[in-house]
Amino acid sequence: MAQAVKGVVMVVEAVFEKFELKKEIFTKLDALCPPAVILASNTSTLSITSIAAVTKHPDRVIGTHYFSPVPAMRLVEVIRGKETSDATANKTVEICRKFGKTPIVVKNIPGFIVNRFL
Ligand SMILES: NC(=O)c1ccc[n+]([C@@H]2O[C@H](COP(=O)([O-])OP(=O)(O)OC[C@H]3O[C@@H](n4cnc5c(N)ncnc54)[C@H](O)[C@@H]3O)[C@@H](O)[C@H]2O)c1
């Protein structure tokens, strides 16, 4: 992991949907990455605030919820946790647009927007 995150601007975590595993990954990422690196989770259901709480820099933690199949689906839900900074949210939106995606910023509520509607 140390090798993989060297020199990056943003990390997108996409391990399977288990809080304990994401907690372990974010604790490691927080220790490995300088505070300017954005730490994003692709979680579909877990609270970004809770994931961010395991780090020392919750302001740089955010959700980026992509949709399957990712190369074809343009929508990305960008989820702000309680402590996510404006700088982190703005930069995440900018990066998603650079990927050719259509980001929407949503609140950290169960199901976010799309799954909540479904
Ligand atoms: N499948 C979907 O349609 C979909 C859509 C949007 C978001 N998500 C979210 O994406 C995330 C991944 O879901 P998925 O369906 O791709 O799951 P998956 O089980 O298909 O893939 C999970 C990946 O995590 C890896 N992994 C497992 N343990 C690991 C560890 N200790 N360290 C590093 N990597 C590890 C596995 O090798 C695998 O590549 C989940 O948070 C899920 O909610 C899934």
The ligand as a Gaussian input file, in Angstrom:
#p B3LYP/6-31G(d) Opt

LIG

0 1
 N      -20.898000      -3.708000      -7.052000
 C      -21.524000      -2.553000      -7.292000
 O      -22.421000      -2.433000      -8.153000
 C      -21.124000      -1.328000      -6.512000
 C      -21.585000      -0.079000      -6.947000
 C      -21.199000       1.069000      -6.241000
 C      -20.396000       0.943000      -5.127000
 N      -19.974000      -0.291000      -4.700000
 C      -19.125000      -0.334000      -3.506000
 O      -17.807000      -0.638000      -3.929000
 C      -17.135000      -1.372000      -2.892000
 C      -16.632000      -2.670000      -3.458000
 O      -17.757000      -3.415000      -3.884000
 P      -17.644000      -4.576000      -4.988000
 O      -19.017000      -4.980000      -5.351000
 O      -16.675000      -4.132000      -6.047000
 O      -17.005000      -5.695000      -4.081000
 P      -16.116000      -6.938000      -4.531000
 O      -16.252000      -7.925000      -3.424000
 O      -16.457000      -7.315000      -5.927000
 O      -14.626000      -6.337000      -4.565000
 C      -13.976000      -5.971000      -3.383000
 C      -12.476000      -5.882000      -3.646000
 O      -11.847000      -5.697000      -2.360000
 C      -10.648000      -6.419000      -2.397000
 N      -10.237000      -6.673000      -1.016000
 C      -10.794000      -7.508000      -0.122000
 N      -10.130000      -7.443000       1.055000
 C       -9.117000      -6.538000       0.895000
 C       -8.087000      -6.028000       1.734000
 N       -7.953000      -6.480000       2.993000
 N       -7.263000      -5.097000       1.241000
 C       -7.403000      -4.656000      -0.033000
 N       -8.362000      -5.093000      -0.883000
 C       -9.196000      -6.038000      -0.421000
 C      -10.961000      -7.687000      -3.164000
 O       -9.779000      -8.248000      -3.679000
 C      -11.864000      -7.135000      -4.277000
 O      -11.087000      -6.723000      -5.390000
 C      -18.136000      -1.553000      -1.755000
 O      -17.949000      -0.523000      -0.815000
 C      -19.474000      -1.401000      -2.487000
 O      -20.496000      -0.943000      -1.626000
 C      -20.309000      -1.412000      -5.384000

